[in-house]
């Protein structure tokens, strides 16, 4: 790692990074991205291809990095046949196009499904955290042990800054939602528990089967087969059985979680989950005759994501906060994505997501080709980032999000760039999401793999 990147990353841990003005770190960020290009141009095949295609050999200004940003679709550019035909050798070769480290040290003998493939990769030091692709095709994001450790420390620091709660190991920790069983989530969950959980206590885990990438892929693939009429009777019976078992587990889980929370109501709690699951648990708590008056006044929570399609009453937030005696300012929220390794915590006063200096936010036009003017006031556009903390893959990515970022000081007093809490998927705004370079990237990756 170069000295400029290391200098920016040293601000992680004490909260100082969230108060650095963009103008004060811009030159160091450009120099750090150039350091990373020189380190990785020959190591990451896809980056080398993009650099040669664009004629970029050095990053001297922010505009120079735009052609080197990879579309988020690059991480799902493998042919679906690699999965359906269980071609783990070909899928591993594809992974090598986006990894800076050789992946030919993985034992591929006897692998039956994608979950086993991910486990074999982890055994060799390649941690693949897949997104839960609703189309049946997951993004596969390779990372190193360095990345897992960094994201873990960063998550704790971001949570402490965003919530104002010190990691004093004085809380009972409750996970109240199913979590995707991928390495990054596991590392971060363990780190948060170690930082905030009472020593010797056990983390409450929502009592439902873990969400594995293999299970998601199988279910979505079967739904597609059902839609086009190719599903076999045995497949349909298995689909109905698994769906019924999971629904029964979900129905029972909220009651089990409510009982555990009621038993712990006198302790300071750290509650994490999704809005829909928390609303169901809160309802069960109320049915048993308990409310916020019965819970500790210093509880905190980490509620991730939106509603994910769940239909909840208009006052769902207030209902959850009132049930568990949670003050809104202690609701830690962050903006992030699997493609990057850094969290952007939301401040309590301004309600905005703050971008630390080792994460370069680059607002682009809708096609992902042009960097928009930045530096003064708010800018709206497609979110792209260069995460200088990433070790196990290239840090530059073009996302599918539309954001409004402001480079002026926030109402909370912090001087770092901040993103308004109205992030929207571009496909929801425009009906589709096409990044100009996606076709070229996909063609190259398929050709190499």
TORMI-448814 format. One record per atom (N, C-alpha, C): x, y, z. Coordinates in steps of 0.1 Angstrom, whole numbers, padded with zeros to 4 digits, always signed. Layout:
REM residues N
XYZ/...
//
This chain:
REM residues 449
+0008-0012+0000/+0000+0000+0000/+0009+0012+0000/+0005+0023-0008/+0013+0035-0009/+0011+0044+0003/+0020+0053+0004/+0020+0062+0016/+0008+0071+0016/+0003+0075+0005/-0009+0085+0005/-0021+0077+0009/-0023+0065+0004/-0035+0057+0009/-0034+0054+0024/-0022+0051+0028/-0020+0047+0043/-0023+0060+0051/-0019+0072+0046/-0021+0084+0054/-0036+0087+0055/-0044+0085+0045/-0058+0087+0045/-0065+0077+0054/-0061+0065+0054/-0067+0054+0061/-0064+0055+0076/-0054+0062+0080/-0051+0064+0094/-0061+0071+0102/-0070+0078+0095/-0081+0085+0101/-0093+0076+0106/-0092+0063+0102/-0103+0054+0106/-0100+0050+0121/-0110+0051+0129/-0109+0046+0143/-0112+0057+0153/-0108+0070+0150/-0110+0080+0160/-0121+0090+0155/-0127+0088+0144/-0138+0096+0140/-0133+0109+0132/-0120+0112+0132/-0115+0124+0126/-0118+0124+0111/-0119+0113+0104/-0121+0112+0090/-0134+0118+0085/-0144+0118+0094/-0157+0123+0091/-0158+0139+0092/-0147+0145+0096/-0146+0159+0097/-0136+0166+0088/-0131+0158+0078/-0121+0164+0068/-0128+0169+0056/-0126+0181+0052/-0132+0187+0040/-0126+0181+0028/-0134+0180+0018/-0129+0173+0005/-0118+0181-0001/-0118+0194+0000/-0107+0202-0006/-0094+0199+0001/-0094+0195+0013/-0082+0193+0021/-0075+0179+0018/-0083+0170+0012/-0078+0157+0010/-0077+0153-0005/-0082+0162-0014/-0084+0159-0028/-0070+0155-0034/-0060+0162-0032/-0047+0159-0038/-0042+0146-0033/-0043+0143-0020/-0039+0130-0015/-0047+0119-0020/-0060+0121-0023/-0068+0110-0029/-0064+0107-0043/-0061+0117-0051/-0057+0115-0064/-0043+0108-0064/-0034+0112-0056/-0021+0105-0055/-0023+0090-0050/-0032+0088-0041/-0034+0075-0036/-0041+0066-0047/-0050+0071-0055/-0056+0063-0065/-0045+0060-0076/-0036+0069-0078/-0025+0066-0088/-0016+0055-0082/-0013+0056-0069/-0005+0045-0063/-0012+0032-0065/-0025+0031-0063/-0032+0018-0064/-0032+0014-0079/-0033+0023-0088/-0032+0019-0102/-0019+0013-0106/-0008+0019-0101/+0005+0014-0104/+0007+0000-0098/+0001-0002-0086/+0002-0015-0079/-0006-0026-0086/-0017-0022-0092/-0027-0033-0096/-0029-0033-0111/-0023-0025-0119/-0026-0025-0133/-0023-0038-0140/-0012-0045-0135/-0009-0058-0141/-0014-0069-0133/-0019-0067-0120/-0024-0077-0112/-0038-0081-0114/-0047-0070-0117/-0061-0073-0119/-0063-0072-0134/-0066-0083-0140/-0067-0084-0155/-0077-0074-0161/-0089-0073-0154/-0099-0064-0160/-0095-0049-0159/-0087-0046-0148/-0083-0032-0147/-0072-0029-0158/-0063-0039-0160/-0053-0037-0171/-0060-0035-0184/-0070-0043-0187/-0077-0042-0200/-0084-0028-0201/-0090-0023-0190/-0097-0010-0191/-0086+0001-0192/-0075+0000-0186/-0065+0010-0187/-0059+0011-0201/-0056-0001-0207/-0051-0001-0221/-0061+0005-0230/-0074+0001-0228/-0085+0006-0237/-0086+0021-0237/-0085+0027-0225/-0087+0041-0223/-0074+0049-0225/-0062+0042-0226/-0049+0048-0227/-0045+0056-0215/-0049+0050-0203/-0046+0056-0190/-0034+0049-0184/-0023+0056-0182/-0012+0050-0175/-0009+0056-0161/-0016+0067-0159/-0013+0075-0146/-0026+0083-0143/-0029+0083-0130/-0040+0092-0125/-0034+0105-0120/-0037+0116-0127/-0032+0129-0123/-0043+0138-0118/-0055+0135-0122/-0067+0143-0118/-0079+0133-0116/-0089+0137-0110/-0101+0129-0107/-0107+0123-0120/-0107+0131-0131/-0113+0126-0143/-0106+0114-0149/-0093+0113-0146/-0085+0102-0151/-0090+0088-0146/-0096+0088-0135/-0100+0075-0129/-0113+0070-0134/-0121+0078-0141/-0134+0074-0145/-0134+0062-0154/-0125+0062-0165/-0125+0050-0174/-0121+0037-0167/-0115+0039-0155/-0110+0027-0148/-0120+0022-0137/-0131+0028-0136/-0141+0024-0127/-0149+0012-0133/-0151+0001-0125/-0158-0010-0130/-0173-0009-0128/-0181-0012-0137/-0196-0013-0135/-0199-0024-0124/-0209-0021-0116/-0212-0031-0106/-0216-0045-0112/-0220-0044-0125/-0224-0056-0132/-0212-0065-0135/-0199-0059-0134/-0187-0067-0137/-0186-0079-0128/-0192-0078-0116/-0190-0089-0106/-0201-0100-0108/-0209-0098-0118/-0219-0109-0121/-0218-0112-0136/-0206-0110-0142/-0205-0111-0157/-0201-0126-0161/-0201-0135-0151/-0199-0149-0154/-0211-0155-0161/-0210-0164-0171/-0221-0171-0177/-0229-0179-0166/-0242-0179-0167/-0250-0187-0157/-0247-0202-0159/-0243-0206-0171/-0241-0220-0173/-0229-0225-0164/-0220-0217-0159/-0210-0221-0150/-0216-0226-0137/-0227-0220-0133/-0234-0225-0121/-0243-0237-0124/-0251-0236-0134/-0260-0247-0137/-0253-0260-0141/-0242-0259-0147/-0234-0271-0151/-0223-0274-0141/-0222-0267-0130/-0213-0269-0119/-0198-0269-0124/-0196-0259-0132/-0182-0257-0138/-0174-0248-0128/-0170-0254-0117/-0163-0246-0107/-0149-0242-0112/-0143-0250-0121/-0130-0246-0126/-0132-0233-0135/-0142-0232-0143/-0145-0221-0151/-0149-0208-0143/-0157-0211-0132/-0161-0200-0124/-0149-0194-0116/-0140-0203-0112/-0128-0198-0105/-0119-0191-0115/-0118-0195-0127/-0110-0188-0137/-0116-0174-0139/-0129-0173-0140/-0136-0160-0141/-0132-0151-0129/-0133-0157-0117/-0130-0149-0105/-0116-0143-0106/-0107-0150-0113/-0093-0145-0114/-0092-0133-0122/-0102-0129-0130/-0101-0117-0138/-0104-0104-0130/-0110-0106-0118/-0113-0094-0110/-0105-0095-0096/-0097-0105-0094/-0089-0106-0082/-0074-0103-0085/-0068-0095-0076/-0054-0092-0077/-0044-0104-0073/-0050-0114-0067/-0042-0125-0062/-0046-0137-0070/-0037-0146-0073/-0040-0158-0080/-0050-0167-0072/-0059-0173-0079/-0069-0181-0073/-0068-0196-0077/-0056-0199-0082/-0054-0213-0087/-0049-0222-0075/-0050-0217-0063/-0046-0226-0051/-0059-0231-0044/-0070-0231-0051/-0083-0236-0045/-0085-0250-0048/-0088-0259-0038/-0092-0273-0041/-0106-0273-0046/-0108-0277-0058/-0121-0278-0065/-0127-0292-0065/-0120-0301-0059/-0125-0315-0060/-0137-0318-0052/-0147-0324-0058/-0159-0328-0051/-0169-0318-0047/-0168-0306-0053/-0178-0295-0049/-0191-0298-0055/-0202-0296-0047/-0215-0299-0052/-0223-0287-0055/-0221-0276-0047/-0230-0264-0050/-0221-0251-0047/-0227-0240-0050/-0220-0227-0048/-0216-0224-0034/-0224-0229-0024/-0220-0226-0010/-0207-0234-0007/-0205-0246-0012/-0192-0253-0010/-0181-0246-0017/-0184-0241-0029/-0173-0234-0037/-0168-0222-0029/-0178-0214-0023/-0174-0203-0015/-0166-0207-0003/-0169-0218+0003/-0162-0223+0015/-0148-0227+0011/-0146-0234+0000/-0133-0238-0005/-0124-0226-0008/-0130-0215-0013/-0123-0203-0016/-0118-0197-0003/-0127-0197+0007/-0123-0191+0020/-0112-0199+0026/-0112-0212+0025/-0101-0220+0030/-0088-0216+0024/-0088-0211+0012/-0075-0207+0005/-0073-0192+0007/-0081-0185+0015/-0078-0171+0018/-0085-0162+0009/-0095-0167+0000/-0102-0158-0009/-0117-0158-0004/-0121-0146+0002/-0134-0145+0008/-0144-0139-0002/-0153-0147-0007/-0163-0142-0016/-0176-0139-0009/-0180-0126-0009/-0192-0122-0003/-0202-0119-0015/-0212-0127-0017/-0221-0126-0028/-0233-0117-0024/-0238-0110-0033/-0250-0103-0031/-0262-0113-0034/-0273-0110-0028/-0285-0119-0030/-0292-0115-0043/-0287-0119-0054/-0293-0114-0067/-0307-0119-0069/-0316-0110-0070/-0330-0113-0071/-0333-0119-0085/-0324-0117-0095/-0326-0122-0108/-0321-0137-0109/-0315-0142-0098/-0309-0155-0098/-0294-0155-0100/-0289-0143-0103/-0275-0142-0106/-0268-0133-0096/-0260-0138-0087/-0254-0130-0076/-0241-0124-0080/-0239-0112-0076/-0226-0105-0077/-0216-0112-0068/-0204-0116-0073/-0195-0123-0065/-0182-0114-0063/-0181-0110-0050/-0171-0100-0047/-0160-0106-0038/-0149-0108-0044/-0138-0114-0038/-0130-0104-0029/-0126-0109-0017/-0119-0100-0008/-0108-0109-0001/-0099-0102+0005/-0088-0108+0013/-0091-0108+0027/-0083-0115+0035/-0084-0114+0050/-0082-0100+0055/-0073-0093+0048/-0071-0078+0051/-0084-0071+0050/-0092-0073+0039/-0105-0067+0037/-0115-0070+0048/-0115-0083+0052/-0125-0087+0062/-0121-0080+0075/-0109-0079+0079/-0105-0073+0091/-0107-0057+0091/-0104-0051+0079/-0107-0037+0078/-0122-0034+0079/-0130-0041+0072/-0145-0038+0072/-0150-0040+0087/-0144-0050+0094/-0149-0052+0108/-0145-0040+0116/-0133-0035+0116/-0129-0024+0124/-0137-0011+0119/-0138-0009+0106/-0145+0002+0101/-0160+0002+0106/-0166-0009+0106/-0181-0010+0110/-0182-0006+0125/-0173-0010+0133/-0174-0006+0147/-0172+0009+0149/-0162+0015+0142/-0159+0029+0143/-0170+0037+0137/-0176+0033+0126/-0187+0040+0120/-0199+0040+0129/-0202+0028+0135/-0213+0027+0144/-0212+0036+0157/-0200+0036+0162/-0197+0044+0174/-0199+0059+0171/-0194+0064+0159/-0195+0078+0155/-0210+0081+0152/-0217+0073+0145/-0230+0076+0140/-0240+0075+0151/-0238+0067+0161/-0248+0065+0172/-0244+0073+0185/-0232+0076+0186/-0227+0083+0198/-0225+0073+0210/-0226+0060+0207/-0225+0050+0217/-0211+0044+0217/-0204+0045+0228/-0190+0040+0229/-0191+0024+0229/-0181+0018+0222/-0180+0003+0222/-0174-0001+0236/-0183-0001+0246/-0179-0003+0260/-0182-0017+0265/-0186-0026+0256/-0189-0040+0260/-0199-0041+0272/-0209-0033+0271/-0219-0032+0282/-0233-0035+0278/-0235-0042+0266/-0249-0044+0261/-0251-0059+0258/-0264-0063+0258/-0268-0075+0253/-0271-0073+0238/-0266-0081+0229/-0267-0079+0215/-0278-0089+0209/-0287-0083+0202/-0298-0091+0196/-0298-0088+0181/-0296-0099+0173/-0298-0099+0159/-0312-0103+0155/-0320-0094+0150/-0334-0097+0148/-0338-0097+0134/-0330-0103+0125/-0334-0105+0111/-0325-0116+0105/-0330-0123+0095/-0322-0132+0088/-0310-0125+0081/-0299-0131+0081/-0287-0124+0075/-0281-0133+0065/-0277-0127+0054/-0270-0135+0043/-0257-0141+0049/-0256-0154+0047/-0244-0161+0053/-0232-0160+0043/-0226-0148+0043/-0214-0146+0035/-0203-0141+0045/-0190-0143+0041/-0179-0140+0050/-0179-0126+0056/-0182-0116+0047/-0181-0102+0052/-0191-0100+0063/-0203-0105+0062/-0214-0103+0072/-0209-0110+0085/-0203-0122+0084/-0199-0129+0095/-0188-0121+0103/-0178-0116+0096/-0167-0109+0102/-0172-0097+0109/-0181-0089+0102/-0186-0077+0108/-0195-0080+0120/-0203-0090+0119/-0212-0093+0131/-0204-0097+0143/-0193-0105+0141/-0185-0108+0152/-0178-0096+0158/-0173-0087+0150/-0166-0075+0155/-0176-0066+0163/-0188-0064+0158/-0198-0056+0165/-0201-0062+0179/-0203-0075+0179/-0206-0082+0192/-0194-0080+0201/-0182-0082+0196/-0170-0081+0205/-0168-0067+0210/-0173-0057+0203/-0171-0043+0207/-0182-0038+0216/-0194-0042+0214/-0206-0037+0222/-0212-0047+0231/-0209-0060+0229/-0216-0070+0237/-0209-0072+0251/-0217-0076+0261/-0211-0079+0274/-0203-0091+0273/-0191-0090+0279/-0181-0101+0279/-0188-0113+0286/-0187-0125+0279/-0193-0137+0285/-0208-0139+0281/-0214-0129+0275/-0228-0131+0271/-0228-0137+0257/-0240-0141+0252/-0242-0147+0239/-0250-0138+0230/-0247-0137+0218/-0255-0129+0209/-0267-0136+0205/-0279-0130+0206/-0291-0136+0202/-0292-0136+0187/-0294-0147+0181/-0295-0148+0166/-0309-0152+0163/-0315-0145+0153/-0329-0147+0149/-0330-0162+0145/-0340-0169+0151/-0340-0184+0149/-0347-0188+0136/-0340-0185+0125/-0345-0190+0112/-0332-0195+0105/-0335-0204+0095/-0323-0209+0087/-0315-0198+0081/-0302-0199+0080/-0294-0188+0074/-0297-0187+0059/-0296-0175+0054/-0298-0173+0040/-0284-0175+0033/-0283-0186+0026/-0271-0188+0018/-0273-0185+0004/-0262-0182-0003/-0263-0178-0017/-0268-0190-0025/-0265-0202-0021/-0270-0214-0028/-0285-0215-0027/-0290-0212-0015/-0305-0213-0013/-0312-0203-0021/-0306-0191-0022/-0313-0180-0030/-0312-0183-0044/-0301-0188-0049/-0300-0191-0063/-0309-0202-0067/-0310-0213-0059/-0320-0224-0062/-0334-0219-0063/-0338-0211-0053/-0352-0206-0053/-0355-0197-0065/-0346-0188-0068/-0349-0179-0079/-0349-0186-0092/-0339-0196-0094/-0339-0204-0106/-0352-0212-0108/-0357-0217-0097/-0369-0225-0098/-0381-0216-0101/-0381-0204-0096/-0392-0195-0099/-0392-0192-0114/-0380-0190-0120/-0379-0188-0134/-0384-0200-0142/-0380-0212-0137/-0385-0224-0144/-0400-0226-0143/-0406-0222-0132/-0420-0222-0130/-0427-0212-0140/-0421-0201-0141/-0427-0190-0150/-0427-0195-0165/-0416-0202-0169/-0416-0206-0183/-0421-0220-0186/-0426-0226-0175/-0432-0239-0177/-0423-0251-0178/-0410-0250-0174/-0401-0261-0175/-0398-0268-0162/-0404-0263-0151/-0402-0269-0138/-0409-0283-0137/-0401-0293-0131/-0406-0306-0130/-0415-0308-0117/-0424-0318-0117/-0433-0319-0105/-0425-0321-0092/-0414-0328-0092/-0406-0329-0080/-0400-0316-0076/-0396-0308-0085/-0391-0295-0082/-0401-0286-0076/-0414-0287-0081/-0425-0279-0075/-0428-0283-0061/-0428-0296-0058/-0430-0301-0045/-0419-0297-0035/-0407-0297-0040/-0396-0292-0031/-0397-0278-0028/-0401-0270-0038/-0403-0255-0037/-0413-0253-0026/-0424-0259-0027/-0435-0257-0017/-0431-0262-0003/-0424-0273-0002/-0419-0277+0011/-0410-0268+0017/-0400-0263+0010/-0390-0254+0015/-0397-0241+0019/-0406-0236+0011/-0413-0223+0013/-0421-0224+0026/-0428-0235+0028/-0436-0237+0039/-0428-0238+0052/-0416-0245+0051/-0408-0246+0063/-0402-0233+0067/-0398-0225+0057/-0392-0212+0060/-0403-0202+0066/-0415-0203+0060/-0425-0194+0065/-0429-0198+0080/-0429-0211+0083/-0432-0215+0096/-0421-0211+0106/-0409-0211+0102/-0398-0207+0110/-0399-0192+0112/-0402-0184+0102/-0404-0170+0103/-0415-0166+0113/-0426-0173+0111/-0438-0170+0120/-0434-0173+0135/-0427-0183+0137/-0423-0187+0151/-0412-0177+0157/-0404-0173+0148/-0392-0165+0152/-0395-0152+0160/-0405-0145+0155/-0409-0132+0161/-0413-0134+0176/-0420-0145+0178/-0425-0148+0192/-0413-0152+0201/-0404-0160+0196/-0392-0164+0203/-0384-0152+0207/-0382-0143+0197/-0373-0132+0199/-0380-0122+0209/-0393-0121+0208/-0400-0112+0218/-0398-0117+0232/-0399-0130+0234/-0397-0135+0248/-0383-0133+0253/-0373-0134+0244/-0360-0132+0248/-0357-0117+0251/-0363-0108+0244/-0362-0094+0246/-0369-0090+0259/-0380-0095+0262/-0387-0092+0274/-0379-0096+0286/-0373-0108+0285/-0365-0113+0296/-0352-0104+0298/-0348-0098+0288/-0336-0089+0289/-0339-0074+0290/-0351-0071+0292/-0356-0057+0291/-0349-0047+0301/-0344-0053+0312/-0337-0044+0322/-0323-0041+0318/-0317-0047+0308/-0303-0045+0304/-0303-0035+0292/-0291-0029+0291/-0289-0020+0279/-0288-0030+0267/-0295-0027+0256/-0296-0035+0245/-0289-0029+0232/-0284-0038+0224/-0279-0034+0211/-0287-0042+0201/-0297-0036+0194/-0306-0044+0186/-0303-0041+0171/-0302-0051+0163/-0300-0050+0149/-0310-0058+0141/-0313-0053+0129/-0322-0060+0121/-0328-0052+0110/-0338-0057+0104/-0345-0050+0093/-0359-0045+0098/-0364-0035+0092/-0377-0029+0096/-0388-0039+0098/-0390-0047+0087/-0401-0057+0087/-0400-0067+0099/-0388-0073+0101/-0387-0082+0112/-0388-0076+0125/-0383-0064+0127/-0384-0057+0140/-0398-0053+0143/-0406-0049+0132/-0420-0046+0134/-0428-0058+0139/-0425-0070+0133/-0432-0082+0138/-0428-0085+0152/-0416-0084+0156/-0412-0087+0170/-0418-0077+0179/-0418-0064+0175/-0424-0054+0184/-0439-0057+0186/-0446-0062+0176/-0460-0065+0177/-0462-0076+0187/-0453-0086+0187/-0454-0097+0197/-0451-0092+0211/-0441-0083+0212/-0439-0077+0226/-0451-0070+0231/-0458-0062+0223/-0470-0055+0227/-0481-0065+0230/-0482-0076+0223/-0493-0086+0226/-0491-0092+0240/-0478-0092+0245/-0475-0098+0258/-0476-0087+0269/-0481-0075+0265/-0483-0065+0275/-0471-0056+0279/-0461-0056+0270/-0449-0048+0273/-0448-0037+0263/-0441-0026+0267/-0438-0015+0258/-0426-0008+0262/-0423+0004+0257/-0411+0011+0259/-0408+0014+0274/-0419+0016+0282/-0417+0019+0296/-0411+0008+0303/-0410-0004+0298/-0405-0015+0304/-0390-0018+0301/-0385-0011+0291/-0372-0013+0285/-0362-0003+0290/-0349-0006+0290/-0338+0003+0295/-0338+0016+0286/-0336+0027+0292/-0336+0040+0285/-0324+0042+0276/-0314+0034+0276/-0302+0037+0269/-0299+0027+0257/-0310+0021+0253/-0309+0011+0242/-0305+0018+0229/-0298+0010+0220/-0295+0015+0207/-0298+0005+0197/-0298+0009+0184/-0302-0001+0174/-0294+0002+0161/-0293-0008+0153/-0287-0007+0140/-0297-0013+0130/-0304-0005+0123/-0315-0010+0114/-0310-0007+0100/-0308-0018+0092/-0303-0017+0079/-0313-0018+0068/-0310-0011+0057/-0319-0013+0045/-0332-0006+0046/-0340-0007+0035/-0353-0001+0034/-0363-0012+0038/-0375-0011+0033/-0386-0020+0036/-0385-0033+0028/-0377-0033+0017/-0375-0045+0009/-0388-0051+0005/-0398-0042+0001/-0411-0046-0004/-0421-0049+0007/-0418-0049+0019/-0427-0052+0030/-0438-0041+0031/-0450-0045+0034/-0461-0036+0035/-0463-0033+0050/-0459-0022+0055/-0460-0018+0070/-0468-0006+0071/-0474-0004+0083/-0482+0008+0086/-0473+0021+0085/-0479+0032+0083/-0472+0045+0081/-0464+0048+0093/-0468+0044+0105/-0461+0047+0117/-0451+0036+0122/-0446+0028+0113/-0439+0016+0117/-0426+0020+0125/-0419+0031+0121/-0407+0035+0128/-0410+0039+0142/-0421+0047+0144/-0424+0051+0158/-0429+0040+0166/-0436+0030+0160/-0440+0018+0167/-0429+0010+0173/-0418+0008+0164/-0406+0001+0169/-0399+0008+0179/-0396+0021+0177/-0389+0029+0187/-0396+0030+0200/-0409+0032+0200/-0417+0032+0212/-0417+0019+0220/-0417+0008+0212/-0418-0005+0219/-0405-0008+0226/-0394-0005+0221/-0381-0009+0227/-0374+0003+0234/-0381+0014+0235/-0375+0026+0242/-0363+0030+0235/-0364+0031+0222/-0352+0036+0213/-0354+0050+0209/-0345+0058+0212/-0345+0072+0208/-0340+0073+0193/-0347+0080+0185/-0344+0081+0171/-0329+0084+0168/-0323+0093+0177/-0309+0097+0174/-0300+0085+0177/-0304+0075+0184/-0296+0063+0187/-0298+0052+0177/-0306+0055+0166/-0307+0046+0155/-0296+0047+0145/-0286+0039+0147/-0275+0040+0138/-0279+0035+0124/-0276+0044+0114/-0279+0040+0100/-0266+0043+0092/-0264+0036+0082/-0253+0038+0073/-0257+0035+0059/-0249+0041+0050/-0250+0038+0035/-0238+0031+0031/-0240+0020+0024/-0229+0013+0019/-0234+0003+0009/-0225-0006+0004/-0228-0016-0006/-0218-0027-0005/-0221-0039-0010/-0212-0050-0009/-0199-0047-0018/-0201-0039-0028/-0190-0036-0037/-0178-0028-0031/-0181-0021-0020/-0170-0014-0013/-0169-0020+0001/-0158-0016+0007/-0155-0022+0021/-0157-0012+0032/-0162+0000+0029/-0163+0011+0039/-0178+0015+0041/-0181+0018+0054/-0194+0023+0057/-0194+0038+0058/-0206+0044+0054/-0208+0058+0055/-0219+0061+0065/-0215+0064+0078/-0225+0065+0088/-0233+0078+0087/-0246+0077+0091/-0255+0088+0091/-0253+0096+0104/-0251+0109+0103/-0250+0118+0115/-0264+0120+0121/-0263+0123+0134/-0276+0125+0141/-0283+0138+0139/-0275+0149+0137/-0281+0162+0136/-0285+0165+0122/-0277+0162+0112/-0280+0165+0098/-0288+0154+0091/-0287+0142+0096/-0294+0131+0089/-0288+0128+0076/-0274+0129+0075/-0268+0127+0062/-0257+0117+0064/-0254+0109+0053/-0243+0099+0053/-0230+0105+0050/-0220+0104+0059/-0207+0110+0057/-0196+0101+0051/-0189+0107+0042/-0179+0100+0034/-0165+0102+0039/-0158+0092+0044/-0145+0094+0050/-0135+0096+0039/-0123+0100+0042/-0113+0104+0032/-0107+0093+0023/-0107+0081+0029/-0102+0070+0021/-0112+0064+0011/-0124+0069+0011/-0135+0065+0002/-0138+0078-0007/-0134+0077-0020/-0136+0088-0029/-0149+0087-0036/-0158+0096-0034/-0171+0096-0040/-0170+0104-0053/-0175+0098-0064/-0173+0104-0077/-0187+0104-0084/-0195+0115-0083/-0208+0115-0090/-0206+0116-0105/-0213+0107-0112/-0212+0106-0126/-0226+0109-0133/-0226+0111-0146/-0238+0112-0153/-0245+0099-0154/-0257+0098-0159/-0265+0086-0159/-0258+0074-0166/-0251+0077-0177/-0244+0066-0184/-0231+0062-0178/-0227+0069-0167/-0215+0065-0160/-0202+0068-0168/-0202+0078-0177/-0191+0082-0185/-0184+0095-0181/-0191+0104-0175/-0186+0117-0172/-0187+0121-0158/-0176+0126-0152/-0176+0131-0138/-0183+0144-0138/-0192+0146-0129/-0200+0158-0128/-0191+0169-0120/-0194+0182-0122/-0187+0192-0114/-0189+0190-0099/-0178+0191-0091/-0180+0188-0077/-0170+0197-0069/-0174+0199-0057/-0165+0207-0048/-0173+0218-0041/-0184+0223-0047/-0192+0233-0040/-0207+0230-0041/-0213+0228-0029/-0227+0226-0028/-0231+0212-0033/-0244+0210-0034/-0249+0197-0038/-0248+0193-0052/-0246+0180-0055/-0245+0175-0069/-0253+0162-0069/-0262+0161-0079/-0270+0148-0081/-0264+0140-0092/-0264+0127-0091/-0259+0119-0102/-0258+0104-0098/-0252+0096-0107/-0250+0082-0104/-0238+0081-0095/-0240+0073-0084/-0229+0072-0074/-0218+0062-0080/-0206+0067-0079/-0194+0058-0081/-0184+0061-0070/-0176+0051-0067/-0167+0052-0056/-0154+0046-0059/-0143+0051-0053/-0130+0044-0052/-0127+0042-0038/-0127+0030-0034/-0124+0026-0020/-0109+0023-0019/-0102+0031-0013/-0087+0029-0011/-0084+0018-0001/-0094+0014+0007/-0091+0004+0017/-0091-0010+0011/-0096-0012-0001/-0098-0026-0006/-0084-0031-0011/-0082-0044-0006/-0070-0051-0009/-0072-0062-0019/-0084-0069-0017/-0086-0082-0025/-0093-0080-0038/-0096-0068-0042/-0102-0065-0055/-0100-0050-0058/-0103-0046-0070/-0101-0032-0074/-0111-0023-0067/-0106-0011-0063/-0115-0003-0054/-0125+0006-0062/-0124+0007-0075/-0133+0016-0082/-0145+0009-0088/-0157+0014-0085/-0169+0008-0089/-0180+0019-0093/-0187+0016-0103/-0199+0024-0107/-0211+0017-0102/-0219+0023-0093/-0230+0017-0087/-0243+0019-0095/-0254+0013-0090/-0267+0015-0096/-0275+0025-0089/-0269+0033-0080/-0276+0043-0071/-0276+0057-0077/-0287+0064-0075/-0287+0078-0077/-0286+0085-0064/-0277+0095-0062/-0275+0101-0050/-0274+0116-0051/-0276+0123-0040/-0273+0138-0039/-0262+0140-0029/-0250+0144-0033/-0239+0146-0024/-0236+0161-0023/-0233+0165-0011/-0229+0179-0008/-0215+0180-0003/-0207+0189-0008/-0193+0190-0004/-0191+0202+0005/-0203+0208+0009/-0202+0219+0020/-0204+0212+0033/-0200+0220+0044/-0202+0214+0058/-0217+0210+0060/-0218+0200+0068/-0232+0195+0071/-0237+0203+0083/-0250+0202+0085/-0257+0208+0097/-0251+0203+0110/-0246+0191+0110/-0240+0185+0122/-0227+0191+0126/-0221+0199+0116/-0208+0205+0119/-0196+0198+0112/-0198+0186+0108/-0187+0178+0101/-0185+0184+0087/-0172+0184+0083/-0168+0190+0070/-0167+0180+0059/-0168+0168+0062/-0166+0158+0051/-0178+0158+0041/-0176+0154+0029/-0187+0153+0020/-0198+0144+0026/-0211+0148+0023/-0222+0140+0029/-0233+0138+0019/-0239+0126+0020/-0249+0122+0010/-0263+0122+0017/-0272+0129+0010/-0286+0130+0015/-0293+0117+0016/-0301+0115+0027/-0308+0103+0029/-0320+0101+0020/-0317+0101+0007/-0328+0098-0003/-0322+0090-0014/-0313+0081-0011/-0307+0073-0022/-0317+0065-0029/-0317+0064-0042/-0327+0058-0050/-0320+0049-0061/-0325+0038-0064/-0320+0029-0074/-0323+0036-0088/-0314+0037-0097/-0316+0043-0110/-0327+0036-0118/-0327+0023-0117/-0337+0015-0124/-0351+0019-0119/-0353+0023-0107/-0366+0027-0102/-0370+0040-0107/-0360+0049-0110/-0362+0062-0115/-0365+0062-0130/-0357+0054-0137/-0358+0055-0152/-0363+0042-0158/-0366+0032-0150/-0372+0020-0156/-0361+0010-0161/-0349+0014-0163/-0338+0005-0166/-0325+0012-0161/-0314+0004-0162/-0301+0009-0157/-0290+0004-0166/-0286+0012-0175/-0275+0008-0185/-0263+0017-0183/-0252+0011-0179/-0239+0017-0178/-0232+0015-0191/-0227+0026-0197/-0221+0025-0211/-0210+0014-0212/-0201+0013-0202/-0190+0004-0204/-0193-0011-0201/-0206-0014-0196/-0209-0027-0192/-0207-0038-0202/-0212-0035-0215/-0211-0044-0225/-0197-0048-0229/-0188-0038-0229/-0174-0041-0232/-0167-0049-0221/-0170-0045-0209/-0165-0053-0197/-0169-0067-0198/-0182-0069-0200/-0188-0083-0200/-0181-0091-0211/-0180-0085-0222/-0174-0093-0234/-0159-0097-0231/-0152-0088-0225/-0138-0091-0221/-0137-0102-0211/-0145-0101-0201/-0144-0111-0190/-0148-0124-0195/-0159-0125-0203/-0163-0138-0208/-0153-0144-0217/-0146-0135-0225/-0135-0140-0233/-0124-0146-0226/-0120-0140-0215/-0109-0145-0207/-0113-0157-0199/-0125-0158-0194/-0129-0169-0186/-0133-0181-0194/
//
